[in-house]
């Protein structure tokens, strides 16, 4: 039986850092999307625009973007 090693405490990240990490990690699996500007609409509430290609099925609403979003959350 091994002993548990103490882990270095993580520095708490600000909401802006978390949203920026999410924006950097987001990739649409159906097109070459780009993330638009990050806007803090109301203090503490951020809006991120994903600019999908015109022919992207996610943009047209045929397929959901949740799988790509979950991958970005996992990577961030």
N, C-alpha and C positions, 0 to 999 in steps of 0.2 A: 504494500500500500504506500503510495506516494503522498506527500503532503501538498496541500494547495499553496501555490506560490502567490504572494501578494501581487496584484496587478496595479499598474500605474493608473491613477485616476485620470479619466478623460476630461479635457477642458470643455466646459459647456459651450456649445455653439449658439450663436445668435440666430434668430429666425432668418435674417437676411443671408447668412452663410449657408444655412440649410437649403434655402430656396435656390441659391446660386449653384450649390452642389447638385441639386436635382436637375436644374436647367442644363448643366454641363453633361450630366449622365444620360439625359433623354435622347433616345434614337428611335425613330419610327422604323419598324421592320418592313414597311411596304414602300417607302420612298426615301428621298434624300432631304428630309425636313431640316429646318433650321429653327432655332429658338429665337424669338423676337426679343425686344427689350423687356427687362424686368421692371415693373412699375409698382411702387407702393401706393396703392389707391387711397387707402385709409391707413393711418399709423398701425402697423402690425399685420396688415392684410396685403398680400402681394398678389400680383396678377402677372402670369407668364403666358405669352402668346407663342403657340407652336405653329410655324408656317409650313404646312404640308404642300407637296406638289399638287397641281391641279388634277392630275389623274389618280391621286392617292385614294384608295377605298376608305381610309379612315376619315379623310376630309369630306368625302361624299356621304358619309354616314352608313356605309355598307358594313363596315367592320368596326368593332370597338377599339378604343385606344388603351384600355385598361391593362392588357398584358405589357405593353411598352412602358406604361407608367409604373407598374409594379417592378419591372426590371430596373428602371431608373431609381426608384426608392431604395431597392436592394443595393444598388451600386453607390448611392450617395451615402 
